[in-house]
Amino acid sequence: MSRGAAVRADLITLTRAVEAYKVQHREFPESLAVLTKAKKGQQPYLEATSLLDPWDRPYVYERDALDPTTGRPLIYSQGTNPADPASRIRNWDPPKKP
């Protein structure tokens, strides 16, 4: 699996975890790290390793930046070149056709 494909799979998992948290707590989590903390008698939403992209950089989570279509908060990898915003892979972006 390419790194880009791995990021897209991770973004689906992260987005689902954020949405599940919202269903249970009626608000989006303050950070992705919150999703790795287990509550008494419950499993965490994610493993801590899920918070790093394939380049070993943390995924960026912008809780207050909501997709106008879906209402989902923005989550992205900085991609191959963190200095270039065009290399970002976001959970709002439709998958690219091969």
N, C-alpha and C positions, 0 to 999 in steps of 0.2 A: 504494500500500500504506500502510495506517495505521501509525503508530508502534508501536502495540500488536502488530500483525501482524509488523512488522519485528523486534521484540524476540523474539517467539515463534520466528521463523525463526532468529535469532541464537542463541537458547538451545539449539535443536536442534544447531546447528553446534558451539557451545562444549561441550555435553555429549558429543557424539561425539568431539571432539578429546581431552577429558579421559579418556574411556574408552579411546581408542586408545593414549594415553600409558600408561595403566595396563597394558594388554595387553603393551606393549613393555618397561616398566620395573618391573612388578609392584607399583606403588604409584601413587596419584594424585599429580599434580604439586603442588609446594609453592605455586605461584601460577599464574594464567592467563598471566602474562608469560613463564613458562618455555616455554609452547607456541609462542612467537614466535621462539625461538632455534633456529637451524639447527645441527644437529650435522654433523660432517665427513662429506661425501658424502650428506647427507640434506636434504630440504626441511623447513622448519618446519611444525608442525601447523596454524598459523594466521598470518595477517598481523596486524601490530600494530593496524591499524585495526579489527579484529574485536573488540577489547577494550572499545570504547566503544559505549554504547547510542545510540539515536536522539536523545537529549537531550545528547549529548556528555559523558556521565558514564561512568566505568568500571563495567563489570559487577562485581558483588560475588561472590566465590567463597569458600565456606566448606568447606574440604577435609574437616574433621572432622564436619560436620553431614551425616549420611547418611540418605537416604530409607529408612524402615524397610521399604518394599516392594521397591524396586529396588536399594538400596545405592549409589545415585548421590549424589555430593556436591552440596550446594546451590549453585546459581548463580542470580543474579537481577539485574534492573534495579530501581532505586528508583522507576521510573515517573515520573509527572507531578509528584508531590510527595514529595521525599525525606524530608520530616519526618513523613509519614504512612505507617506500615507497610502500611496497607491498599492503597496504590497500587503496591506491589511486584508485579512479574511474575516468577514463579519457574519454574524448569525442572521442579519437582515438580507444578505445578498443571496439571490437565487443561485443554485448550483450551476457551475459552468459546464457547457456541453463539451465532451472530449473532442 
